[in-house]
């Protein structure tokens, strides 16, 4: 049973716990009410706003840095490509000179021989330049005779330009109009050749040669280191078009070259070669190439970290503020609960005290109960006074050790048990002795001190028995003294006899019974408190103060406002029989 | 606040040294603190009250509970070095026979 209670208690702490009950609503309510009220989730808008601002600023800075680094790298690449392309163009230029030189040499040789149209010298000279894997595949020497052109000799393969065609003659005739080599592209089968012609107006001779474009379209010049870092395409003429393509190191179908390209024109006879280049790979330093990416990635990571940190800082501060508010709220709640909890206990305590003090002949009775200053738990002090059969009356002042509802329960138990015994006519000694069999500190956790008396309001005789309780104060004939009752152990410590003490009050005597809260202080001996009580009551009694006023005066004089212990007082003055 | 320290005095006796204020707030700690002494098998448990500055009815109740618990372990509880104020309280509450005090303590 206790286990199921514990389980239901722990369940009741969950806010969503649904089914409660089996008649323990009171207990569960007590356990459930200290739960903090469910608080709204903290508003994270401020944190999100800050994170967004940080992220935005971080992104802008990151993108700007990355863009700047990329620009720098791009410009460096352009400059490096331009430099490399210039070198490649220079190599190409010198190659062109090398190709054109034999043509000039041949004309010079013919000018020197007699007759100048003797073709044998030409044949001898060109034999070195014409043939497979040589500069030219075909060469011929022509002479202008009037308006006609006559081929004097030819070396190597048949010319791609038909010697009989008028177009050939028109082309060769044009060579006399320029001081340099004329160049054109000729297709032969699936391949192509470059045709060169150079004329000498002094001898009217024209040297004609054809050079094969390699089947793989690779230019022989690309073995030079100047081309090592470049992809290139060389076009005959100023225009970049597929038909004018001379050589390239990439698949012709993939042309024209894209991306970072440079273009330069190299003089080539009466026309130009257009060299288009693009870098094979990054030309500058590796760091320069990756710097923008590094900046981008690093910047994004830093931005994310900064935004996240900012968010958590703001959120953490919000949480701390909310926690503080929650804790303050909890304190307030606990304070309220404390008051709420204490209130019914105190009502219970007071409900257990006599509501109406009986009116007894010849007796002036007063009583007070004062709760302790602190703590939810209330003490177990009580008093009672009842009319008994005949001329007698019974009274009890008692104190249950410890605090709380348990102590009050024990108090109620002892109080009503003693009352019943007294009503049945038992003596104080017998009542206490019978009670001593019924209470055990080991099982109920409390022991009880009690002063029990039975008096005769006609004779003033009072019989007392004491279970560990502070001795009552008797004020008679102007002097106060503590009655030397014989003391038995407190109830709960085991069965014991309680010898009685009988005194006969003189008329006008006052018997003052109390609990230890009235005389006990932490900083002093209990006898000091008892002396103070004796003096205070004695003086008040001598002044003829009414008993109710005397009790209130004594409480006011002795009670410490901050004393934790509760106090019960019962006093009566016996007027005597007139 | 009260403090409870236990010590062994040979095989037959244990001592529980109590100090400070033994009141409603601290009295419940006395019995658990003495538990090792109770189960030790010693025949005597001496409770040294020399450093007790204050004791109330809850504290006295705790001593009675200790005495009852010790009795179940066939152990005799004896108070030692009892301050005058505590001795007076024992007299007032009629506990001198239930909680015997070592006269030479």
Interface residues (C-beta under 8 A of the other chain):
Chain A: X377 X399 X401 X402 X403 X441 X442 X445 X446 X447 X449 X466 X467 X468 X469 X470 X471 X487 X488 X489 X490 X492 X493 X494 X516 X520 X522 X525 X526 X527 X564 X565
Chain B: X21 X24 X27 X53 X54 X56 X57 X58 X60 X61 X64 X65 X68 X69 X84 X85 X88 X89 X91 X92 X93 X94 X95 X97 X98
